[in-house]
Amino acid sequence: MPATSKAQQKAAGAALSAKRGETKKSELKGASRDMYESMSEKELEEFAETKRKGLPNKKN
């Protein structure tokens, strides 16, 4: 399932980075922290790999 906004794609990328141990979990805030806790690495990859071109900044 692809991300529906640029903000969602960016949050998924941050959560994925923390899941892989590249950044600290304590650095996550808001939606990225929620995604980290509730989604698998595979789900986060699907959101994070979404192309940003044509996506709205925020989901309505």
DAMO-V860520 format. One record per pair of residues at least 12 apart in sequence whose ideal C-beta (glycine too) atoms are under 10 Angstrom apart, sorted by the first residue. I is the first residue (numbers start at 0). J is the second residue. If there is no record, write none. Layout:
i->I j->J
i->I j->J
This chain:
i->0 j->42
i->0 j->45
i->0 j->46
i->0 j->49
i->1 j->45
i->1 j->46
i->1 j->47
i->1 j->48
i->1 j->49
i->1 j->50
i->1 j->54
i->2 j->45
i->2 j->46
i->2 j->47
i->2 j->48
i->2 j->49
i->2 j->50
i->2 j->51
i->2 j->54
i->2 j->58
i->3 j->46
i->3 j->49
i->3 j->54
i->3 j->55
i->3 j->57
i->3 j->58
i->3 j->59
i->4 j->49
i->4 j->51
i->4 j->54
i->4 j->55
i->4 j->56
i->4 j->57
i->4 j->58
i->4 j->59
i->5 j->49
i->5 j->51
i->5 j->52
i->5 j->53
i->5 j->54
i->5 j->55
i->5 j->56
i->5 j->57
i->5 j->58
i->6 j->29
i->6 j->30
i->6 j->31
i->6 j->54
i->6 j->55
i->6 j->56
i->6 j->57
i->6 j->58
i->7 j->30
i->7 j->31
i->7 j->34
i->7 j->46
i->7 j->47
i->7 j->49
i->7 j->54
i->7 j->55
i->7 j->57
i->7 j->58
i->8 j->46
i->8 j->47
i->8 j->48
i->8 j->49
i->8 j->50
i->8 j->51
i->8 j->54
i->9 j->30
i->9 j->31
i->9 j->46
i->9 j->47
i->9 j->51
i->9 j->56
i->10 j->27
i->10 j->28
i->10 j->29
i->10 j->30
i->10 j->31
i->10 j->32
i->10 j->33
i->10 j->34
i->10 j->35
i->10 j->43
i->10 j->46
i->10 j->47
i->11 j->30
i->11 j->31
i->11 j->34
i->11 j->35
i->11 j->38
i->11 j->42
i->11 j->43
i->11 j->44
i->11 j->45
i->11 j->46
i->11 j->47
i->11 j->48
i->11 j->49
i->12 j->31
i->12 j->34
i->12 j->43
i->12 j->44
i->12 j->46
i->12 j->47
i->12 j->48
i->12 j->49
i->13 j->26
i->13 j->27
i->13 j->28
i->13 j->29
i->13 j->30
i->13 j->31
i->13 j->32
i->13 j->34
i->13 j->35
i->13 j->43
i->13 j->47
i->14 j->27
i->14 j->30
i->14 j->31
i->14 j->32
i->14 j->33
i->14 j->34
i->14 j->35
i->14 j->36
i->14 j->37
i->14 j->38
i->14 j->40
i->14 j->42
i->14 j->43
i->14 j->46
i->14 j->47
i->15 j->31
i->15 j->34
i->15 j->35
i->15 j->38
i->15 j->40
i->15 j->41
i->15 j->42
i->15 j->43
i->15 j->44
i->15 j->45
i->15 j->46
i->15 j->47
i->15 j->48
i->16 j->31
i->16 j->35
i->16 j->43
i->16 j->47
i->17 j->31
i->17 j->32
i->17 j->34
i->17 j->35
i->17 j->43
i->18 j->34
i->18 j->35
i->18 j->38
i->18 j->39
i->18 j->40
i->18 j->43
i->18 j->44
i->19 j->40
i->19 j->43
i->19 j->44
i->24 j->36
i->31 j->43
i->34 j->46
i->34 j->47
